[in-house]
Amino acid sequence: SLQDVPIAVTALTSDMLEDMQIEGGSDLQLVTPSLSFEGSDAAGGSFNIRGITNLAVSATAESGVEIHVNDMPVGATTMQDGEFLDMERIEVLRGPQGTLYGKNSVGGAINLITARPKFGETFGKFSVDMGSFDLLKTKVTLNIPLAETLAMRVAMASIGRDRDIKNIYSKAKTSHVN
């Protein structure tokens, strides 16, 4: 139980993520004390926890906050470009986590746990969002049990929109960015 662990942890379930409209990495700072996210063109953005981060702009620089997806470290990531898809839960551990998560977790660690297939349940979710600049965002999740001990879960997302700047010099046809 998290109540028995002597560490500052913010754990968000899939229902909490949906209710609070946490869609991407930068949204985590809205619900997690002492966590902030800084977007960057060079490195794709970085997290800092309690002010601990790495401000180096090199492509090989490592963050002070380690990010894991299903217990696998992902190293450098572009959390500002994408959105979460079919997450079971997200955990933000504040403070040094070097014992469990290695040298890059001096500020803390962020664990992203994707949803697993469910046995005995067939269900799906589909959502469409539309907005300005011809935004079209779709998300699909399917859960299909194949046998008593075998199940499959598929999740897909697509985001398309017009560009912000139109090149009037080029004669090339314009297309959506996905």
C-alpha positions in Angstrom: 0.0 0.0 0.0 1.2 3.5 -0.8 0.1 4.5 2.7 2.9 2.3 4.1 5.7 3.6 1.9 7.8 6.4 3.3 8.1 8.4 0.0 6.2 11.1 -1.7 4.2 9.4 -4.5 1.4 10.7 -6.8 -0.5 7.8 -8.3 -3.1 8.4 -11.0 -5.4 5.7 -12.2 -6.9 5.6 -15.7 -10.2 7.0 -14.4 -8.4 9.8 -12.6 -6.5 10.7 -15.8 -9.8 10.8 -17.8 -11.7 12.8 -15.1 -8.9 15.4 -14.7 -8.3 15.5 -18.5 -4.6 14.6 -18.2 -3.7 14.0 -21.8 0.0 14.4 -22.1 3.2 14.7 -20.1 3.0 18.5 -19.6 -0.5 18.0 -18.0 1.1 16.0 -15.1 2.5 19.2 -13.6 -1.1 20.4 -13.0 -1.9 17.5 -10.5 1.5 16.6 -9.1 3.1 18.8 -6.3 6.7 20.0 -7.0 6.7 18.7 -10.6 7.2 21.0 -13.6 7.6 20.5 -17.3 9.6 22.7 -19.6 9.1 22.3 -23.4 12.1 22.6 -25.6 12.7 22.4 -29.4 16.1 20.8 -29.0 15.4 18.0 -26.5 11.7 17.7 -26.6 11.1 18.9 -23.1 12.1 17.8 -19.6 10.7 17.3 -16.2 12.1 18.6 -13.0 11.0 17.6 -9.5 11.7 19.8 -6.5 13.9 22.0 -8.8 16.2 19.1 -9.8 16.8 18.8 -13.5 19.5 18.8 -16.1 19.6 22.0 -18.1 22.2 20.7 -20.6 20.9 21.0 -24.2 23.0 18.2 -25.7 21.3 15.3 -27.4 23.2 13.0 -25.2 22.5 14.8 -21.9 20.5 12.8 -19.4 17.6 14.1 -17.4 17.5 14.3 -13.6 14.0 12.6 -13.7 13.9 9.1 -15.2 10.9 8.1 -17.2 9.9 4.4 -17.4 7.2 2.7 -19.6 6.2 -0.6 -18.2 9.4 -0.8 -16.1 11.7 -0.1 -19.0 13.7 3.2 -18.9 13.1 5.3 -22.0 15.9 7.8 -21.5 15.4 10.9 -23.6 11.8 11.4 -24.6 9.7 14.0 -26.3 6.8 14.2 -23.8 5.6 17.5 -25.3 4.8 16.0 -28.7 2.4 13.1 -27.9 -0.4 12.1 -25.7 -1.0 9.3 -23.3 -2.9 6.4 -24.8 -4.6 3.5 -22.9 -2.8 4.0 -19.6 -3.6 1.9 -16.5 -1.9 4.3 -14.2 0.9 6.8 -13.9 3.1 7.1 -10.8 5.3 10.1 -10.0 7.9 9.4 -7.3 9.5 12.5 -5.8 13.0 12.5 -4.4 16.1 10.5 -5.2 15.2 7.0 -6.6 18.7 5.8 -7.5 18.4 2.5 -5.6 15.5 1.3 -7.7 15.7 3.4 -10.9 19.4 4.1 -11.4 21.7 7.2 -11.8 19.3 9.4 -13.8 16.6 9.5 -11.1 18.2 12.0 -8.6 15.1 14.2 -8.8 12.6 11.3 -9.0 11.0 8.9 -11.4 7.9 8.8 -13.6 6.4 5.4 -14.2 3.9 5.1 -17.1 2.0 1.8 -16.9 -0.1 0.8 -20.0 -3.3 -1.1 -19.7 -3.2 -4.9 -19.9 -5.7 -7.1 -21.7 -8.6 -8.2 -19.6 -9.8 -11.8 -19.7 -13.5 -12.6 -20.2 -14.5 -9.1 -21.3 -14.9 -7.8 -24.9 -15.1 -4.1 -25.1 -13.9 -1.1 -27.0 -13.7 2.7 -26.7 -13.7 5.2 -29.5 -13.3 9.0 -29.3 -13.1 11.8 -31.9 -12.1 15.4 -31.1 -12.4 18.1 -33.7 -11.1 21.7 -33.4 -9.6 24.7 -35.1 -7.0 24.4 -38.0 -8.9 21.2 -39.1 -7.9 19.3 -36.0 -9.0 15.7 -36.1 -8.0 13.5 -33.2 -9.1 9.9 -32.9 -8.5 7.2 -30.3 -9.5 3.6 -30.5 -9.1 0.9 -27.8 -10.2 -2.8 -28.3 -10.0 -5.6 -25.7 -10.7 -9.1 -27.1 -10.4 -12.3 -25.1 -9.2 -15.1 -27.5 -9.2 -18.0 -25.1 -9.4 -18.7 -21.3 -5.8 -17.7 -20.8 -5.2 -15.5 -23.9 -6.4 -12.0 -24.5 -5.5 -9.2 -26.9 -5.7 -5.4 -26.4 -5.1 -3.0 -29.2 -4.8 0.8 -28.9 -4.4 3.4 -31.6 -4.4 7.2 -31.9 -4.1 9.6 -34.7 -3.8 13.4 -34.6 -4.0 15.5 -37.8 -4.3 19.2 -38.4 -3.4 21.9 -40.9 -0.1 23.6 -40.5 0.1 27.0 -38.9 2.0 28.5 -41.8 1.0 28.1 -45.4 3.8 28.2 -48.0 2.3 30.3 -50.8 5.5 30.1 -52.9 5.5 26.3 -53.3 3.2 24.7 -55.9 3.1 21.4 -53.9 -0.2 20.2 -52.6 -0.7 20.7 -48.8 -1.4 17.7 -46.6 -2.3 17.1 -43.0 0.4 16.5 -40.4 -0.1 13.2 -38.6 
